[in-house]
Amino acid sequence: MCDCLDRFTATPEWLNAYPNCYVQSEYTAASGHFFIVMDTNGDPMCQTPNIHGDYFKFDNCWASEPKCREKIIECWKSLGRFTLEKLVVFGTTLDSWQQEKRRKSSGRINHLQKTINNMMVEPLSIEGLKDLAEIETKLKDLIDKDEAYWS
């Protein structure tokens, strides 16, 4: 038995208020569900240009980030009244923010790796071994956090 639960429903009053409404279901490989796309202006969403050639997807890891919330509020307040326009802009904004966050994280990891490599060039004193162990612990923690965040 196969049931389709991903449906759009509307009352007659709502349909009268938005006579040009256009609704379509879109398949996503990321879920067992279809997502529902609606435009109250009647324009099919599939005609909306997409710069990246894919769709916007909110990553769960962003939900715990205060900066993410700030970016969304900033975009939502600064744009016009159309939801699709807002989604496109803050999707692009969050993409840029995420890339910057990844770049900084990778930079910190690379810096610690280079520090360890530089320390290993010469024999280490007892104090140097303690410093090395501390840096290795920081590096492992940073890599673990990074993997958990992006997975």
C-alpha positions, 0 to 999 in steps of 0.5 A, a space after each residue: 500500500 502506498 499513501 501520499 501524505 504530502 498534500 496542500 489543502 485550502 478552504 473555499 474562502 482561502 481559494 477565493 482570497 487567492 484565486 491565482 494560487 499555484 501549488 506544486 510538489 517537489 521531490 527531494 532525495 534528502 527526505 521520504 517526503 515531497 516538499 510543497 511549493 506555493 506562490 499566491 501570485 500564480 507563477 509556477 515556481 519552476 520558472 524561478 531562476 536558480 543561480 546555483 542549479 539546486 534548491 535552498 536547504 536549511 541545514 540543521 546545524 545552523 539552528 543553534 547558531 545565533 549568527 544564523 538567526 541574526 542573518 535570517 531576521 536581517 534578510 527578512 526585514 530588509 526585503 520586499 513582501 514576496 516570500 520567494 524573493 526573501 527565501 532566495 536572498 537569505 538562501 544566498 546569504 546563508 550560503 555565503 555565511 556558511 562558506 565563511 564559517 567553513 573557511 574559518 574553521 578550516 583555517 584554525 585546523 590548518 593552523 594547528 596542524 602546521 604548528 604541530 608539524 613545526 614543533 616536530 622538526 626539532 627535539 622537544 623538551 618536557 615543556 614542549 611535549 606538554 605544549 604539543 599534547 595540548 595543541 593535539 587535544 585542541 586539534 582533535 576537539 576542533 576536528 570532532 566539533 567540525 565533523 559533528 557540526 557539518 554531518 
